Amino acid sequence: MTAIVGYARTSTTDQIAGLEAQVRDLQAEGCAKVFSEQVSATQTERPQLKAMLDYVREGDTVIVTRPDRLARSTADLLSITKSLSEQGVILRVLSMQLDTGTPTGKLMLTMLGAIAEFERELMLERQREGVAKAKAEGKYKGRVPTARRKATEVVQLRDEGKTVPEIVTALGISRASVFRILRSDRNTASL
């Protein structure tokens, strides 16, 4: 027996009317069970979303009013949809008239995914161009490695008679980093 399941979410507890409206719309679409929560999409824990994903079975349909109620981003939406699809569950998004149980719905979702990937590639390209320009202008130095920031402390602890394991424990850096810093210090001292 297949089920029609709804998922409703608002970001804050102040949005009770918005949550009630979503639940009402989902019930009007025939949802026998509605999972709802008031939690920001940016939070890693969304217990009712997890419960809904665990609840649905092959042949079920999940309905949401808008995609941003279900997912944080297009990538997140695609990930959730893929998970549902692997379970044999259809997703319907009321605001977009998207239904992954139809060829048109699958096409729309594929296009959303392609657009999201395209946007990400453009963003990465702009980032690479910006870094190259900053390097050319001498403004980009990159991240200073964590262990190198502690070079003075490594040398000081060695001069105080500390062993390599004691230095590693005291500064929270790797043995290899300590040896690299000490080797560099010896080379500098011999100049």
Residue pairs with C-beta under 8 A, 6 or more apart in sequence:
2 57
2 59
2 60
2 61
3 32
3 33
3 56
3 57
3 60
3 61
4 29
4 30
4 31
4 32
4 60
4 61
4 63
5 31
5 32
5 33
5 34
5 35
5 52
5 55
5 56
5 60
5 61
5 62
5 63
6 22
6 23
6 26
6 27
6 29
6 31
6 33
6 34
6 35
6 36
6 62
6 63
6 64
7 26
7 34
7 35
7 36
7 48
7 49
7 52
7 62
7 63
7 64
7 69
7 70
8 19
8 22
8 23
8 26
8 34
8 35
8 36
8 37
8 64
8 65
8 69
9 19
9 22
9 36
9 37
9 38
9 39
9 41
9 46
9 48
9 49
9 69
9 70
10 16
10 18
10 19
10 22
10 38
10 69
11 38
11 39
11 40
11 41
12 38
12 40
13 38
15 38
16 38
19 36
19 38
22 36
22 65
22 69
23 34
23 36
25 65
25 94
26 34
26 63
26 64
26 65
27 34
29 63
29 92
29 94
31 63
33 55
35 48
35 49
35 51
35 52
35 55
36 48
37 46
37 47
37 48
37 49
39 45
39 46
39 47
39 48
41 68
41 71
41 72
42 72
49 70
52 62
53 80
53 83
53 84
56 62
56 84
56 87
56 89
57 87
57 88
57 89
58 87
58 88
58 89
59 88
59 89
60 88
60 89
60 90
61 89
61 90
61 91
61 92
61 101
62 84
62 89
62 90
62 91
62 92
63 91
63 92
63 93
63 94
64 70
64 91
64 92
64 93
64 94
65 93
65 94
65 95
66 93
66 94
66 95
66 96
67 77
67 93
67 95
67 96
67 98
70 77
70 80
70 93
71 77
71 79
71 80
73 116
74 112
74 113
74 115
74 116
75 116
75 120
77 112
78 109
78 112
78 113
78 116
80 91
81 91
81 100
81 109
84 90
84 91
84 100
85 91
85 100
90 99
90 100
90 101
91 98
91 99
91 100
92 98
92 99
92 100
92 101
92 105
96 108
98 105
98 108
98 109
99 105
100 106
100 109
131 140
134 140
146 173
147 154
147 173
147 174
147 177
147 178
147 180
147 181
148 181
150 171
150 173
150 181
151 181
151 184
151 185
153 171
154 167
154 171
154 173
154 178
154 181
154 182
154 185
155 181
155 182
155 185
157 166
157 167
157 170
157 171
158 167
158 182
158 185
162 170
164 175
164 178
164 179
165 175
167 173
167 178
168 174
168 175
168 178
171 178
